[in-house]
Amino acid sequence: MSRTSSLKPRIVIAALIAGFVAIIAAGPGRLLVPSAVRLTEPIVCGEDARIEYRIVRYTRRAPGEYSSQSSLDVSCVARAGGASRDVNLESMFTLFGIYFVVLFPVVLFWLHARGVRGAPGNPAAM
């Protein structure tokens, strides 16, 4: 088995794990740590605007029924004042990219260190 073909399973597994964690952190995880969207300001808003976010909570009460929902509203506001634009999706996808780029090599190294199938030093993988 060639070295290239033994790397493929490890790369695919690392991409799947890093992708899953990045999706969870960039999507629902933004509600737990909303200030993380500040990481996306230079990419999403540019130099002439700043990012602002707020948590919006919706509650509905009816006889015998109760529901509560939270969402994060993210927007870019011009530094000179005035217009703002909604950047919820852009900030989420940018956060996903940042988390994926950071996590992928970490997970790849972890899989290599654990000797997961496809790791070059693992005799069981051959």
C-alpha positions in Angstrom: 0.0 0.0 0.0 1.4 3.4 -1.0 2.0 6.1 1.6 -0.6 8.4 -0.2 -3.4 5.8 0.0 -2.7 5.2 3.7 -3.1 8.9 4.4 -6.5 9.2 2.8 -8.6 7.6 5.5 -6.9 9.6 8.2 -7.4 12.9 6.3 -11.1 12.0 5.7 -11.7 11.1 9.3 -9.9 14.3 10.5 -12.0 16.4 8.1 -15.2 14.9 9.3 -14.4 15.3 13.0 -13.1 18.9 12.6 -16.1 19.8 10.4 -18.6 18.4 12.9 -17.1 20.3 15.8 -16.7 23.5 13.7 -20.4 23.4 12.7 -21.5 22.9 16.3 -19.2 25.7 17.6 -20.1 28.1 14.8 -23.8 27.5 14.8 -25.4 26.8 18.2 -22.2 27.5 20.0 -22.5 31.2 19.1 -25.3 31.5 21.6 -23.0 30.2 24.4 -20.1 32.5 23.5 -21.6 35.3 21.4 -18.4 37.4 21.6 -16.8 34.9 19.3 -18.4 36.7 16.4 -15.9 39.5 17.0 -13.3 37.3 15.4 -15.1 37.7 12.1 -15.2 41.5 12.1 -12.3 42.2 9.8 -13.5 39.6 7.3 -17.2 40.2 7.3 -17.4 44.0 8.0 -14.2 45.4 6.6 -12.4 48.5 7.8 -15.3 51.0 7.5 -17.7 49.1 9.9 -17.8 47.4 13.2 -19.7 44.2 14.2 -22.5 44.3 16.7 -24.4 41.4 18.2 -27.3 40.9 20.5 -29.1 37.9 21.9 -32.9 37.9 21.3 -35.1 35.8 23.5 -38.6 34.9 22.5 -41.0 33.5 25.0 -44.6 32.3 24.5 -46.9 31.4 27.3 -50.4 30.0 26.8 -52.6 28.0 29.1 -50.8 24.7 29.6 -48.0 25.6 27.2 -44.7 27.4 27.4 -41.9 27.8 24.8 -38.7 29.8 24.8 -36.3 30.5 22.0 -33.1 32.4 21.7 -31.3 33.7 18.6 -28.2 35.8 17.9 -28.6 38.9 15.7 -25.3 40.0 14.1 -24.9 43.1 12.0 -22.2 45.4 10.7 -22.7 49.1 11.5 -20.8 51.8 9.7 -18.2 53.5 12.0 -19.3 56.9 10.8 -22.9 56.1 11.9 -25.8 55.3 9.8 -26.5 52.2 7.8 -26.2 48.7 9.1 -26.5 45.3 7.4 -27.4 41.9 8.6 -24.4 39.5 8.6 -25.8 36.5 10.5 -24.9 33.9 7.9 -21.6 35.5 6.8 -20.4 35.5 10.4 -21.5 31.9 11.0 -19.7 30.6 7.8 -16.6 32.7 8.6 -16.5 31.3 12.2 -16.9 27.8 10.7 -13.9 28.4 8.4 -11.8 29.7 11.3 -12.6 26.8 13.6 -12.1 24.2 10.8 -8.7 25.7 9.9 -7.6 25.5 13.5 -9.1 22.1 14.4 -8.2 20.1 11.3 -4.4 19.9 11.9 -5.0 19.3 15.6 -7.3 16.4 14.9 -5.0 15.1 12.2 -2.1 15.1 14.6 -4.3 13.5 17.3 -5.3 10.7 15.0 -1.7 10.1 14.0 -0.6 10.0 17.6 -3.3 7.5 18.5 -2.3 5.2 15.6 -5.6 5.3 13.8 -5.8 3.3 10.6 -4.0 5.0 7.9 -1.3 6.4 10.2 2.2 5.7 8.6 3.8 4.3 11.8 1.0 1.9 12.6 1.8 -1.7 11.5 -1.9 -2.7 11.9 -2.8 -0.2 9.2 -0.7 -1.9 6.6 
